Amino acid sequence: MTLKTDDRNVTDFYKYWDIEAIRANLDTKRNEFVVVVERVNGDFNFSTIVRNCNAFLGKRVVRCGIRKWDKRGAVGTNHYEHVEYSDSIMDILNQYRNDGYHIVAIDNVGDAKVINEYSWIAKSVMVFGEEGRGLSDEVLAFVDDIVYIEQYGSVRSLNVGTASGIIMYDYCSKVV
């Protein structure tokens, strides 16, 4: 007799649970942050954001613009996360502001605050844009705060997938 194995990339606690049960259990523990992405076209970067949102138990990820994406880079975490789509980033940001969320852009522009000195509010929306184009001027004018990740090497930015993990970790280390 052979035993059934569960080779999914889940912690031992969730081995042999079905997807809906895992998501329901995670929903009882989620942090109060939401991730919104604008101009993130690369599937690898978006998959990394979804995977990071799972690692740090964010409420949801909202992708503005492109709807379809290659989910392989998320290594199954897309099954346990709430991934939504919107044609309008401003509609989404207005909705969250009306629900009492603090809107925080992650970008290395102007008078952005350095992340290691930033104090997170529990109900926060983290807004990310792709390296290079960054966030739109409309979004930057709308947000409550802009933060950046201080760097020490010769380049001025990180890819958005990497940056999202650092930002979500920073939130959890200060709020949770």
C-alpha positions, 0 to 999 in steps of 0.5 A, spaced: 500 500 500 502 506 498 501 513 502 498 519 498 503 524 498 502 532 498 508 535 494 505 542 494 509 548 496 505 549 503 507 548 510 507 542 514 501 545 517 497 545 511 499 538 508 493 535 505 488 540 506 484 542 500 485 549 497 479 552 500 480 550 507 487 553 506 484 560 504 479 560 509 484 559 515 489 564 512 483 569 512 482 568 519 489 571 520 490 576 515 494 583 516 490 589 514 495 591 508 492 591 501 497 591 495 495 595 489 500 594 482 500 599 477 504 598 470 507 592 472 507 588 466 512 582 467 509 576 470 515 574 474 514 580 478 507 580 479 508 573 481 513 575 486 508 580 489 503 575 489 508 570 493 510 575 497 503 577 499 502 570 501 508 570 505 506 576 509 499 575 509 496 581 506 489 581 505 489 582 497 493 584 491 489 588 486 492 588 479 490 594 475 491 594 467 493 587 465 488 581 467 492 575 464 498 573 467 503 566 467 501 564 474 507 559 474 512 564 478 507 564 484 508 557 485 501 555 487 500 561 492 495 564 487 490 559 490 491 562 497 491 569 495 485 574 493 488 576 487 483 582 483 483 586 477 481 593 476 481 597 469 482 603 474 487 604 479 484 611 481 477 607 482 480 602 487 484 607 491 478 611 492 474 605 494 480 603 499 481 611 502 473 611 503 474 604 507 479 608 511 485 605 509 492 609 508 495 610 501 502 609 501 506 609 494 513 605 494 517 609 489 524 613 490 522 620 488 522 627 490 520 627 498 519 620 499 520 618 506 526 612 507 522 606 509 526 604 515 524 611 519 517 610 516 511 608 521 506 604 518 498 604 519 495 598 520 490 599 515 495 601 509 494 600 501 501 599 498 502 601 491 507 599 487 509 600 480 514 597 475 521 599 475 523 604 470 516 607 469 514 607 476 507 610 478 503 615 474 503 622 476 496 622 478 497 616 483 503 620 486 499 626 487 493 622 490 497 618 496 498 619 503 505 618 503 511 616 499 516 611 501 523 608 498 528 603 500 534 606 502 540 603 497 547 603 498 550 600 491 550 603 484 543 602 482 538 607 484 532 602 484 530 594 485 525 590 481 518 591 484 518 583 486 524 584 490 521 591 493 515 588 495 518 583 499 522 588 503 516 593 504 511 587 506 516 585 511 518 592 514 510 593 515 510 586 518 516 587 523 513 594 525 505 593 525 504 585 527 
